[in-house]
Amino acid sequence: MPNKTGLADQLRQTVSGPVLTASDEGFAAELAGFKTNVQHRPDVVVGIISAADAAAVVAVANETGTPVHVLATGHGLPAPVTEGIVITTSRLKGLTVDPATKTAHIEAGCRWGEVIAAAAEHGLAPIAGASGTVGCVGLVLGGGYGPLVRTYGVASDWVRGFELVTGTGELVTANATEHPDLFWALRGGKGGFGVVTSVDVELVELSTLYGGSIFFGTSEIESVFRTWVDWTTTLPETATTSAVILRLPPLEFIPEPLRGQTVLNVRFAYVGRPEEGAELLAPIRAAGSVLIDAVAEMPAAEIARIHNDPTEPTLSWDRGVLLGELDAGFADAFLGAVGPDQQVPLVAVEVRHLGGAASRDVPEGSAVGGRGGAYSLFMVGAPDPSLHEAVLPAVAERVLGGVQKWTSAENAVNLADGFALPGSYEACWPAETLTRLGEVRATYDPDRRFPYGPR
Ligand SMILES: Cc1cc2nc3c(=O)[nH]c(=O)nc-3n(C[C@H](O)[C@H](O)[C@H](O)COP(=O)(O)OP(=O)(O)OC[C@H]3O[C@@H](n4cnc5c(N)ncnc54)[C@H](O)[C@@H]3O)c2cc1C
């Protein structure tokens, strides 16, 4: 392998976008992402501006035996990259919506919020994740749970094709008819195939839905959460919900009456007539005295409002698992571990109701794991870096120990936090899928130019 300067010089000869090493101005800014505590220090970062740039980087990487990592928004990648080349995709901003075919062509630097806004102009919506700032490609490579997941399935179910530069340096299209093995793998298999330069997704006709958030105060959390667990078992697939205990800091940007409070936030999304949605939600509205009720008919363009995820870069620590079917015993165990009486440094502990369309694979098959998860459990730690190394992992382990009886043997790769838990990589896919993913990687990235998963 050449030294960093030699590698950068070689890349500059063939790449049109910026090529930066640690001694160049803009190096840290090029590598900054959503998780401000994750600071990457690769040998070189390359801001690609085209698929040709991606191919040029891979050619140099293959010539020099250098590993390549891909960074879009930085919502994933929990551990810093300390070697090789990082390709950043933020300059690939092309986005077109074709209302005639109800599809969107999305370049790798786009975030879901941009696609939601562009599709809404035509009364269409993508099946995206909960947050508008997560990257489109990173989410679909891992499947992708969103606020409508029970109704429409995971985001990757709606992908109709990818363009990518593989580990061998070839620019290929992967769809149902071209490289179908690679298409199968990219829908849920996550990493280790190459750099995706664009993705085509089918959109659904949806301009409004009945959805939003309801907040309950500290004293209501226990009884409403118990009702919520019970109520989810009655919901049709046209309804998707999650419940999250939030420990909100006393900061000004948080509106009263939530500021500085521990609250329960129930999110709800119903695809159908508003009156039917309101009827379905009635048991939750009646379960306790409500602090804020912001569930109503809403434009699909505002769907990210349902979860209200943070949009600005932040110190971030998270961990998630899938759960099986829940019962009253789960509510006891969950509240015993993270309920309002517990002192836990977790700003958010969320349970999402999955199942429905998320449990069914696409007819042609995809590598999405975790289809059997009936719910997910996701913890976000307090934004204090001194807790990240030891305290939060120990807290998470205690919480997971308390609900172990309901934890699924499967996990979902978008929740797994870089496989921090022992065995969590293997848990993200059934054994047969893992074997097949290995075979596809061996074809398209035989030298592991795009390192992924445990070695
Ligand atoms: C606040 C927040 C909210 C979230 N909400 C959801 C949610 O609702 N549903 C859900 O399913 N997940 C959710 N996630 C998880 C998220 O989907 C994953 O972390 C995803 O990997 C983020 O992709 P990214 O491109 O934004 O991030 P990045 O950190 O930039 O990328 C993560 C990984 O994706 C791969 N990748 C990204 N772009 C490319 C590319 N062009 N070519 C090849 N590989 C690429 C790489 O392996 C990279 O390491 C959330 C995460 C956060 C922090």
The ligand as an SDF file (V2000), in Angstrom:
LIG
                    3D

 53 58  0  0  0  0  0  0  0  0999 V2000
  -31.8530    9.3730   14.2420 C   0  0  0  0  0  0  0  0  0  0  0  0
  -31.9090    8.0540   13.5120 C   0  0  0  0  0  0  0  0  0  0  0  0
  -33.1290    7.5860   13.0360 C   0  0  0  0  0  0  0  0  0  0  0  0
  -33.2010    6.3680   12.3670 C   0  0  0  0  0  0  0  0  0  0  0  0
  -34.4300    5.9230   11.9440 N   0  0  0  0  0  0  0  0  0  0  0  0
  -34.5110    4.7430   11.3110 C   0  0  0  0  0  0  0  0  0  0  0  0
  -35.7800    4.2220   10.9040 C   0  0  0  0  0  0  0  0  0  0  0  0
  -36.8090    4.8420   11.1340 O   0  0  0  0  0  0  0  0  0  0  0  0
  -35.8210    3.0280   10.2760 N   0  0  0  0  0  0  0  0  0  0  0  0
  -34.6790    2.3080   10.0130 C   0  0  0  0  0  0  0  0  0  0  0  0
  -34.7760    1.2350    9.4100 O   0  0  0  0  0  0  0  0  0  0  0  0
  -33.4720    2.7640   10.3930 N   0  0  0  0  0  0  0  0  0  0  0  0
  -33.3670    3.9460   11.0420 C   0  0  0  0  0  0  0  0  0  0  0  0
  -32.1390    4.3990   11.4390 N   0  0  0  0  0  0  0  0  0  0  0  0
  -30.9490    3.5840   11.1120 C   0  0  0  0  0  0  0  0  0  0  0  0
  -30.4550    3.9420    9.6930 C   0  0  0  0  0  0  0  0  0  0  0  0
  -31.3360    3.4240    8.7250 O   0  0  0  0  0  0  0  0  0  0  0  0
  -29.0700    3.3080    9.4560 C   0  0  0  0  0  0  0  0  0  0  0  0
  -28.1800    3.8000   10.4110 O   0  0  0  0  0  0  0  0  0  0  0  0
  -28.5790    3.5940    8.0380 C   0  0  0  0  0  0  0  0  0  0  0  0
  -27.4390    2.7990    7.8120 O   0  0  0  0  0  0  0  0  0  0  0  0
  -28.2080    5.0450    7.8510 C   0  0  0  0  0  0  0  0  0  0  0  0
  -27.7700    5.2530    6.5510 O   0  0  0  0  0  0  0  0  0  0  0  0
  -27.0680    6.6550    6.1870 P   0  0  0  0  0  0  0  0  0  0  0  0
  -26.6210    6.5590    4.7870 O   0  0  0  0  0  0  0  0  0  0  0  0
  -27.9680    7.7470    6.5900 O   0  0  0  0  0  0  0  0  0  0  0  0
  -25.8320    6.6620    7.1920 O   0  0  0  0  0  0  0  0  0  0  0  0
  -24.2810    6.4210    6.9770 P   0  0  0  0  0  0  0  0  0  0  0  0
  -23.6970    6.3060    8.3500 O   0  0  0  0  0  0  0  0  0  0  0  0
  -23.6880    7.4660    6.1120 O   0  0  0  0  0  0  0  0  0  0  0  0
  -24.1860    5.0230    6.2550 O   0  0  0  0  0  0  0  0  0  0  0  0
  -24.3980    3.8360    6.9930 C   0  0  0  0  0  0  0  0  0  0  0  0
  -23.9390    2.6620    6.1810 C   0  0  0  0  0  0  0  0  0  0  0  0
  -24.7540    2.5050    5.0390 O   0  0  0  0  0  0  0  0  0  0  0  0
  -23.9650    2.0370    3.9570 C   0  0  0  0  0  0  0  0  0  0  0  0
  -24.0810    3.0030    2.8480 N   0  0  0  0  0  0  0  0  0  0  0  0
  -24.6190    4.2310    2.8790 C   0  0  0  0  0  0  0  0  0  0  0  0
  -24.6030    4.7500    1.6330 N   0  0  0  0  0  0  0  0  0  0  0  0
  -24.0400    3.8430    0.8280 C   0  0  0  0  0  0  0  0  0  0  0  0
  -23.7590    3.7900   -0.5720 C   0  0  0  0  0  0  0  0  0  0  0  0
  -24.0340    4.8130   -1.3970 N   0  0  0  0  0  0  0  0  0  0  0  0
  -23.1670    2.6750   -1.0760 N   0  0  0  0  0  0  0  0  0  0  0  0
  -22.8660    1.6280   -0.2780 C   0  0  0  0  0  0  0  0  0  0  0  0
  -23.1040    1.6220    1.0480 N   0  0  0  0  0  0  0  0  0  0  0  0
  -23.7000    2.7190    1.5930 C   0  0  0  0  0  0  0  0  0  0  0  0
  -22.5580    1.8960    4.4370 C   0  0  0  0  0  0  0  0  0  0  0  0
  -22.3590    0.5440    4.8520 O   0  0  0  0  0  0  0  0  0  0  0  0
  -22.5130    2.7900    5.6320 C   0  0  0  0  0  0  0  0  0  0  0  0
  -21.5950    2.3530    6.5830 O   0  0  0  0  0  0  0  0  0  0  0  0
  -32.0250    5.5990   12.1330 C   0  0  0  0  0  0  0  0  0  0  0  0
  -30.7950    6.0670   12.6080 C   0  0  0  0  0  0  0  0  0  0  0  0
  -30.7290    7.2800   13.3100 C   0  0  0  0  0  0  0  0  0  0  0  0
  -29.3940    7.7210   13.8610 C   0  0  0  0  0  0  0  0  0  0  0  0
  1  2  1  0
  2  3  1  0
  2 52  2  0
  3  4  2  0
  4  5  1  0
  4 50  1  0
  5  6  2  0
  6  7  1  0
  6 13  1  0
  7  8  2  0
  7  9  1  0
  9 10  1  0
 10 11  2  0
 10 12  1  0
 12 13  2  0
 13 14  1  0
 14 15  1  0
 14 50  1  0
 15 16  1  0
 16 17  1  0
 16 18  1  0
 18 19  1  0
 18 20  1  0
 20 21  1  0
 20 22  1  0
 22 23  1  0
 23 24  1  0
 24 25  2  0
 24 26  1  0
 24 27  1  0
 27 28  1  0
 28 29  2  0
 28 30  1  0
 28 31  1  0
 31 32  1  0
 32 33  1  0
 33 34  1  0
 33 48  1  0
 34 35  1  0
 35 36  1  0
 35 46  1  0
 36 37  1  0
 36 45  1  0
 37 38  2  0
 38 39  1  0
 39 40  1  0
 39 45  2  0
 40 41  1  0
 40 42  2  0
 42 43  1  0
 43 44  2  0
 44 45  1  0
 46 47  1  0
 46 48  1  0
 48 49  1  0
 50 51  2  0
 51 52  1  0
 52 53  1  0
M  END
$$$$
